[in-house]
Amino acid sequence: MRLQTRGSSYVMRYEQPRDVLRRAGVRRGTVLLDGNVSNGSFSGVARRFSRYCPGEPLEYRVSGRVYDDPYSIIVDGRYEVHDRCRPTGRLKGDQLVFTFIRNC
């Protein structure tokens, strides 16, 4: 993963996606998470990928915090569960946790 920041804008992209993600259409540079940070609070959009819907990620709203030590982002959100690209009407919670190595 690679985090790119510009002012308050944050974008998390895949650098070397695993094979299972590649089968779901994820390539180097594919966006997983993007949004804005204000006073340590993150608000944005995350994506889920499926081999049944390659190239059509499921987007959902997330919010959370950016921490300094260790430098990390933790966000939570709820997405609609899909069954082979079809919405089911069920919602499920999700948490994404990223801990970064600076200047790698």
N, CA, C and O of each residue as an XYZ file, in Angstrom:
416
protein
N       0.840     -1.166      0.000
C       0.000      0.000      0.000
C       0.890      1.235      0.000
O       2.000      1.226      0.533
N       0.376      2.293     -0.609
C       1.098      3.565     -0.612
C       0.098      4.672     -0.301
O      -0.955      4.773     -0.930
N       0.447      5.500      0.683
C      -0.374      6.638      1.044
C       0.168      7.873      0.345
O       1.362      8.164      0.414
N      -0.722      8.598     -0.331
C      -0.354      9.858     -0.964
C      -1.188     10.948     -0.306
O      -2.406     10.821     -0.183
N      -0.522     12.021      0.116
C      -1.234     13.131      0.744
C      -0.951     14.414     -0.019
O       0.134     14.624     -0.561
N      -1.957     15.252     -0.039
C      -1.814     16.602     -0.601
C      -2.714     17.500      0.228
O      -3.933     17.511      0.058
N      -2.096     18.251      1.127
C      -2.883     19.051      2.055
C      -3.706     18.126      2.940
O      -3.158     17.249      3.608
N      -5.010     18.318      2.945
C      -5.892     17.486      3.774
C      -6.413     16.258      3.031
O      -7.135     15.446      3.610
N      -6.054     16.115      1.755
C      -6.516     14.995      0.936
C      -5.581     13.786      1.083
O      -4.364     13.909      0.950
N      -6.177     12.615      1.361
C      -5.424     11.367      1.518
C      -5.937     10.345      0.508
O      -7.145     10.200      0.322
N      -5.015      9.640     -0.141
C      -5.377      8.570     -1.071
C      -4.476      7.368     -0.794
O      -3.251      7.485     -0.799
N      -5.097      6.209     -0.552
C      -4.376      4.957     -0.314
C      -4.507      4.092     -1.565
O      -5.618      3.777     -1.991
N      -3.370      3.709     -2.155
C      -3.356      2.913     -3.388
C      -2.588      1.615     -3.177
O      -1.679      1.535     -2.352
N      -2.976      0.612     -3.939
C      -2.243     -0.657     -3.914
C      -0.923     -0.493     -4.642
O      -0.874      0.108     -5.715
N       0.137     -1.017     -4.073
C       1.466     -1.052     -4.710
C       1.691     -2.416     -5.338
O       2.021     -2.501     -6.521
N       1.521     -3.481     -4.572
C       1.733     -4.844     -5.038
C       0.563     -5.719     -4.572
O       0.682     -6.435     -3.578
N      -0.564     -5.661     -5.288
C      -1.722     -6.451     -4.846
C      -1.464     -7.949     -4.925
O      -0.790     -8.436     -5.833
N      -2.020     -8.668     -3.949
C      -1.917    -10.129     -3.943
C      -2.692    -10.706     -5.128
O      -3.521    -10.022     -5.728
N      -2.418    -11.959     -5.456
C      -3.062    -12.611     -6.595
C      -4.576    -12.621     -6.480
O      -5.265    -12.401     -7.476
N      -5.119    -12.872     -5.282
C      -6.567    -12.917     -5.108
C      -7.185    -11.547     -5.438
O      -8.291    -11.483     -5.975
N      -6.491    -10.476     -5.127
C      -6.974     -9.145     -5.463
C      -6.838     -8.860     -6.952
O      -7.688     -8.193     -7.543
N      -5.782     -9.360     -7.549
C      -5.612     -9.186     -9.002
C      -6.773     -9.832     -9.762
O      -7.244     -9.292    -10.763
N      -7.226    -10.980     -9.282
C      -8.374    -11.648     -9.922
C      -9.656    -10.830     -9.780
O     -10.610    -11.016    -10.536
N      -9.667     -9.928     -8.807
C     -10.821     -9.052     -8.607
C     -10.656     -7.725     -9.346
O     -11.472     -6.818     -9.179
N      -9.610     -7.607    -10.159
C      -9.402     -6.411    -10.966
C      -8.495     -5.365    -10.358
O      -8.350     -4.280    -10.920
N      -7.877     -5.664     -9.218
C      -6.987     -4.703     -8.556
C      -5.614     -4.740     -9.232
O      -5.036     -5.806     -9.447
N      -5.118     -3.567     -9.554
C      -3.803     -3.415    -10.168
C      -2.990     -2.409     -9.353
O      -3.519     -1.741     -8.464
N      -1.729     -2.314     -9.660
C      -0.901     -1.285     -9.021
C      -1.531      0.075     -9.315
O      -1.822      0.403    -10.465
N      -1.734      0.853     -8.263
C      -2.336      2.174     -8.403
C      -3.835      2.216     -8.142
O      -4.414      3.298     -8.052
N      -4.476      1.046     -8.019
C      -5.908      1.013     -7.719
C      -6.149      1.631     -6.338
O      -5.433      1.325     -5.385
N      -7.145      2.487     -6.238
C      -7.445      3.178     -4.986
C      -8.274      2.276     -4.074
O      -9.298      1.730     -4.487
N      -7.818      2.128     -2.828
C      -8.563      1.412     -1.798
C      -9.342      2.388     -0.926
O     -10.480      2.111     -0.545
N      -8.737      3.526     -0.608
C      -9.311      4.453      0.347
C      -8.937      5.868     -0.064
O      -7.789      6.129     -0.423
N      -9.898      6.780     -0.014
C      -9.567      8.180     -0.231
C     -10.509      9.043      0.592
O     -11.638      8.649      0.885
N     -10.033     10.221      0.959
C     -10.843     11.123      1.759
C     -10.032     12.302      2.242
O      -8.971     12.623      1.707
N     -10.561     12.932      3.268
C      -9.937     14.130      3.809
C      -9.741     14.005      5.308
O     -10.487     13.312      6.000
N      -8.710     14.700      5.794
C      -8.392     14.715      7.214
C      -8.528     16.142      7.723
O      -8.040     17.090      7.107
N      -9.206     16.275      8.867
C      -9.340     17.564      9.519
C      -9.200     17.338     11.021
O      -9.981     16.601     11.623
N      -8.198     17.981     11.620
C      -7.944     17.854     13.066
C      -7.837     16.389     13.501
O      -8.330     16.023     14.568
N      -7.202     15.560     12.688
C      -6.991     14.158     13.029
C      -8.146     13.237     12.713
O      -8.030     12.024     12.888
N      -9.269     13.786     12.246
C     -10.425     12.964     11.873
C     -10.437     12.718     10.365
O     -10.272     13.640      9.566
N     -10.637     11.455      9.996
C     -10.673     11.068      8.590
C     -12.121     10.823      8.176
O     -12.893     10.236      8.934
N     -12.488     11.268      6.978
C     -13.805     11.008      6.409
C     -13.609     10.765      4.919
O     -12.986     11.573      4.230
N     -14.150      9.632      4.413
C     -13.953      9.355      3.006
C     -14.688      8.125      2.522
O     -15.733      7.750      3.054
N     -14.118      7.502      1.499
C     -14.719      6.361      0.821
C     -13.704      5.224      0.759
O     -12.546      5.428      0.393
N     -14.154      4.021      1.123
C     -13.343      2.806      0.972
C     -13.973      1.949     -0.116
O     -15.116      2.172     -0.513
N     -13.217      0.969     -0.592
C     -13.694      0.090     -1.652
C     -13.436     -1.362     -1.286
O     -12.410     -1.701     -0.696
N     -14.398     -2.221     -1.652
C     -14.256     -3.674     -1.524
C     -14.245     -4.235     -2.934
O     -14.961     -3.761     -3.816
N     -13.419     -5.251     -3.128
C     -13.247     -5.835     -4.453
C     -13.685     -7.295     -4.446
O     -13.519     -7.998     -3.450
N     -14.247     -7.745     -5.569
C     -14.741     -9.115     -5.670
C     -14.376     -9.707     -7.019
O     -14.406     -9.025     -8.044
N     -14.031    -10.983     -7.001
C     -13.721    -11.660     -8.268
C     -14.964    -11.797     -9.139
O     -14.856    -11.993    -10.349
N     -16.151    -11.693     -8.526
C     -17.396    -11.788     -9.291
C     -17.719    -10.484    -10.013
O     -18.512    -10.475    -10.955
N     -17.117     -9.396     -9.580
C     -17.364     -8.072    -10.169
C     -16.040     -7.381    -10.460
O     -15.825     -6.267     -9.984
N     -15.145     -8.000    -11.222
C     -13.827     -7.382    -11.438
C     -13.961     -6.002    -12.076
O     -14.704     -5.806    -13.038
N     -13.226     -5.067    -11.516
C     -13.245     -3.710    -12.053
C     -14.433     -2.880    -11.590
O     -14.571     -1.728    -12.002
N     -15.296     -3.440    -10.739
C     -16.454     -2.713    -10.220
C     -16.461     -2.771     -8.692
O     -17.262     -3.501     -8.108
N     -15.588     -2.020     -8.044
C     -15.525     -2.094     -6.586
C     -16.798     -1.551     -5.937
O     -17.462     -0.663     -6.471
N     -17.110     -2.104     -4.789
C     -18.216     -1.631     -3.970
C     -17.682     -0.502     -3.103
O     -16.770     -0.717     -2.304
N     -18.232      0.692     -3.245
C     -17.779      1.844     -2.471
C     -18.702      2.064     -1.280
O     -19.913      1.867     -1.372
N     -18.109      2.475     -0.156
C     -18.894      2.774      1.031
C     -18.190      3.832      1.873
O     -16.965      3.951      1.842
N     -18.975      4.598      2.625
C     -18.460      5.683      3.450
C     -17.751      5.133      4.694
O     -18.197      4.164      5.308
N     -16.647      5.774      5.040
C     -15.907      5.423      6.247
C     -15.505      6.699      6.979
O     -15.429      7.778      6.392
N     -15.251      6.545      8.269
C     -14.717      7.654      9.061
C     -13.858      7.070     10.169
O     -14.008      5.911     10.554
N     -12.966      7.890     10.667
C     -12.075      7.409     11.712
C     -11.055      8.451     12.095
O     -11.311      9.653     12.030
N      -9.876      7.965     12.503
C      -8.832      8.837     13.020
C      -7.491      8.572     12.346
O      -7.226      7.478     11.849
N      -6.661      9.600     12.345
C      -5.259      9.499     11.938
C      -4.443      9.720     13.201
O      -4.636     10.708     13.910
N      -3.531      8.796     13.478
C      -2.717      8.843     14.696
C      -1.260      9.096     14.329
O      -0.808      8.750     13.238
N      -0.529      9.713     15.273
C       0.872     10.056     15.014
C       1.864      8.980     15.422
O       2.862      8.788     14.727
N       1.635      8.279     16.511
C       2.667      7.372     17.011
C       2.058      6.058     17.491
O       1.470      6.032     18.572
N       2.173      4.972     16.738
C       2.764      4.929     15.412
C       1.822      5.576     14.396
O       0.609      5.617     14.598
N       2.391      6.074     13.314
C       1.593      6.738     12.285
C       0.619      5.713     11.709
O       1.032      4.724     11.103
N      -0.667      5.956     11.905
C      -1.667      4.985     11.467
C      -2.986      5.667     11.158
O      -3.244      6.790     11.591
N      -3.812      4.965     10.402
C      -5.173      5.392     10.088
C      -6.081      4.223     10.441
O      -5.843      3.089     10.026
N      -7.116      4.510     11.205
C      -8.110      3.490     11.540
C      -9.479      4.058     11.193
O      -9.881      5.095     11.720
N     -10.199      3.369     10.298
C     -11.517      3.837      9.873
C     -12.541      2.708      9.988
O     -12.203      1.529      9.887
N     -13.774      3.088     10.196
C     -14.894      2.160     10.276
C     -15.966      2.598      9.291
O     -16.105      3.784      8.989
N     -16.717      1.629      8.797
C     -17.839      1.919      7.917
C     -18.754      0.725      7.812
O     -18.477     -0.336      8.371
N     -19.848      0.901      7.095
C     -20.804     -0.181      6.857
C     -21.056     -0.253      5.355
O     -21.248      0.763      4.686
N     -21.049     -1.465      4.851
C     -21.288     -1.671      3.420
C     -22.425     -2.672      3.238
O     -22.715     -3.480      4.120
N     -23.060     -2.595      2.071
C     -24.116     -3.545      1.764
C     -23.490     -4.825      1.220
O     -22.693     -4.781      0.283
N     -23.852     -5.958      1.804
C     -23.347     -7.255      1.369
C     -23.934     -7.558     -0.015
O     -25.124     -7.362     -0.258
N     -23.072     -8.036     -0.906
C     -23.501     -8.432     -2.249
C     -23.295     -9.934     -2.417
O     -22.396    -10.518     -1.812
N     -24.120    -10.538     -3.229
C     -23.999    -11.944     -3.595
C     -23.797    -11.999     -5.103
O     -24.741    -11.852     -5.880
N     -22.540    -12.215     -5.501
C     -22.175    -12.221     -6.925
C     -22.682    -10.973     -7.644
O     -23.374    -11.056     -8.658
N     -22.325     -9.836     -7.101
C     -22.622     -8.503     -7.647
C     -24.055     -8.054     -7.437
O     -24.442     -6.996     -7.935
N     -24.847     -8.818     -6.720
C     -26.233     -8.419     -6.473
C     -26.389     -8.008     -5.008
O     -26.009     -8.754     -4.105
N     -26.956     -6.802     -4.776
C     -27.181     -6.359     -3.397
C     -28.152     -7.287     -2.664
O     -29.128     -7.765     -3.242
N     -27.871     -7.532     -1.387
C     -28.719     -8.423     -0.597
C     -29.622     -7.657      0.375
O     -30.564     -8.230      0.923
N     -29.341     -6.369      0.592
C     -30.097     -5.599      1.564
C     -29.524     -5.686      2.973
O     -29.958     -4.953      3.862
N     -28.553     -6.576      3.187
C     -27.905     -6.725      4.492
C     -26.712     -5.787      4.583
O     -25.985     -5.594      3.609
N     -26.520     -5.212      5.752
C     -25.363     -4.356      5.998
C     -24.383     -5.073      6.906
O     -24.770     -5.859      7.770
N     -23.114     -4.790      6.694
C     -22.072     -5.386      7.511
C     -21.061     -4.301      7.865
O     -20.744     -3.442      7.043
N     -20.555     -4.349      9.105
C     -19.545     -3.401      9.537
C     -18.161     -3.804      9.078
O     -17.879     -4.988      8.894
N     -17.301     -2.824      8.893
C     -15.940     -3.076      8.436
C     -15.009     -2.099      9.135
O     -15.370     -0.946      9.372
N     -13.818     -2.560      9.462
C     -12.784     -1.691     10.015
C     -11.504     -1.916      9.223
O     -11.083     -3.052      9.002
N     -10.897     -0.818      8.803
C      -9.608     -0.861      8.106
C      -8.569     -0.213      8.996
O      -8.782      0.882      9.518
N      -7.430     -0.896      9.172
C      -6.343     -0.411     10.026
C      -5.065     -0.389      9.197
O      -4.664     -1.407      8.632
N      -4.436      0.765      9.129
C      -3.174      0.907      8.388
C      -2.130      1.491      9.341
O      -2.367      2.517      9.979
N      -0.984      0.835      9.432
C       0.146      1.353     10.199
C       1.290      1.524      9.216
O       1.621      0.600      8.472
N       1.889      2.694      9.212
C       2.842      3.053      8.166
C       4.286      3.059      8.625
O       4.593      3.296      9.793
N       5.156      2.793      7.677
C       6.595      2.951      7.833
C       6.935      4.216      7.080
O       6.667      4.309      5.882
N       7.514      5.185      7.746
C       7.847      6.441      7.075
C       9.106      6.307      6.223
O      10.045      5.587      6.565
N       9.090      7.020      5.113
C      10.257      7.103      4.229
C      10.781      5.749      3.798
O      11.988      5.509      3.849
N       9.902      4.865      3.376
C      10.372      3.562      2.938
C      10.604      3.557      1.437
O      11.005      2.537      0.877
